[in-house]
Amino acid sequence: MQLDISTPALLFPAITLLLLAYTNRFLALATLIRNLHAKYQLADSQHVLIGQINNLRKRLNMVRRMQAFGVLSFLLTVGCMFALFQEAFDIANYLFGGSLISLITSLIFSLVEIQMSTKALNLELSDMEG
């Protein structure tokens, strides 16, 4: 397949919006952690809080991976466009493929983090039921 400059350029707005969404998730997690820290210092029963802390730690790692692969995808897309300008079409194809693989990996980590977020909410609900 022969790439032209418009093909990788299509990924720029998508990746940018994805990174913005990931940053928002990170900021939401940071707020949750700060609030949880305040509850932890005042709580009598820390059983649920320990579960939430473990979940948040795993989610932070997922968000870090999501962001890393999103940034890698963006860098590979820029590299692809540079290779196209240099008329290095084979390299551009590999860079574009790598960019797509990085983007897919980032989205998979995002899906896993969403599942973890749901578990955290269920933990919160179980505390209120008990």
C-alpha positions in Angstrom: 0.0 0.0 0.0 1.3 3.4 -0.9 0.7 6.0 1.8 0.3 9.7 1.1 0.6 12.5 3.6 -3.1 12.7 4.3 -3.3 9.1 5.7 -1.2 9.6 8.8 -2.5 13.1 9.2 -5.9 11.6 9.9 -4.6 10.2 13.1 -3.5 13.6 14.5 -6.9 14.8 15.8 -7.9 11.3 17.0 -4.7 10.8 19.0 -4.8 14.4 20.4 -8.4 13.9 21.6 -7.5 10.5 23.0 -4.6 11.9 25.0 -6.9 14.7 26.3 -9.3 12.1 27.5 -6.5 10.1 29.2 -5.3 13.2 30.9 -8.8 13.8 32.2 -8.9 10.2 33.6 -5.6 10.8 35.3 -6.8 14.0 36.9 -10.0 12.3 38.1 -7.9 9.5 39.6 -5.6 12.1 41.3 -8.7 13.7 42.8 -10.0 10.3 44.0 -6.7 9.5 45.6 -6.5 12.8 47.4 -10.1 12.4 48.7 -9.4 8.8 49.7 -6.3 9.9 51.6 -8.4 12.3 53.7 -10.9 9.5 54.4 -8.2 7.1 55.3 -6.8 9.4 58.0 -10.3 9.7 59.6 -11.7 6.2 59.0 -12.4 3.6 61.7 -12.8 0.7 59.3 -10.1 0.6 56.7 -11.1 -2.6 54.9 -12.9 -1.0 52.0 -10.3 1.8 51.8 -7.4 -0.7 51.4 -9.3 -2.3 48.5 -9.8 1.1 46.9 -6.2 2.0 47.4 -5.1 -1.2 45.6 -7.5 -0.6 42.8 -6.4 3.0 42.4 -2.8 1.9 42.3 -3.5 -0.5 39.5 -5.6 2.0 37.6 -2.8 4.6 37.8 -0.5 2.1 36.2 -3.0 1.5 33.5 -3.5 5.2 32.8 0.3 5.6 32.6 0.5 2.8 30.0 -2.5 4.2 28.1 -0.7 7.6 27.9 2.7 6.1 27.0 1.3 4.1 24.1 -0.8 7.1 23.0 2.3 9.3 22.9 4.2 6.6 21.2 1.5 6.4 18.5 1.7 10.1 18.1 5.5 10.1 17.7 5.3 7.2 15.2 2.7 9.1 13.2 5.0 12.2 13.1 7.9 9.9 12.1 5.7 8.5 9.3 5.0 11.9 8.0 8.6 12.8 8.1 9.5 9.6 6.2 6.9 10.5 3.6 8.5 13.9 3.1 11.8 12.2 2.7 10.2 9.8 0.2 11.2 6.8 2.3 8.0 5.0 1.7 8.9 1.6 3.1 10.0 3.2 6.4 6.8 5.3 6.4 4.7 2.2 6.0 6.4 0.5 9.0 6.1 3.6 11.1 2.4 4.0 10.3 1.8 0.3 11.1 3.6 0.8 14.4 1.5 3.9 15.1 -1.7 1.9 14.6 -0.4 -1.0 16.8 0.5 1.5 19.5 -2.9 3.2 19.3 -4.7 -0.2 19.5 -2.5 -1.1 22.5 -3.4 2.2 24.2 -7.1 1.5 23.6 -6.9 -2.0 25.1 -5.3 -0.6 28.2 -8.1 2.0 28.3 -10.7 -0.8 28.1 -9.0 -2.7 31.0 -8.9 0.5 33.0 -12.6 1.0 32.5 -13.2 -2.5 33.8 -11.1 -1.7 36.9 -13.0 1.5 37.4 -16.3 -0.5 37.4 -14.8 -2.8 40.1 -13.9 0.2 42.2 -17.5 1.5 42.0 -18.8 -2.0 42.9 -16.5 -1.9 45.9 -17.9 1.4 47.0 -21.5 0.1 46.5 -20.8 -3.1 48.5 -19.6 -0.9 51.4 -22.9 1.0 51.5 -24.9 -2.3 51.3 -23.0 -3.9 54.1 
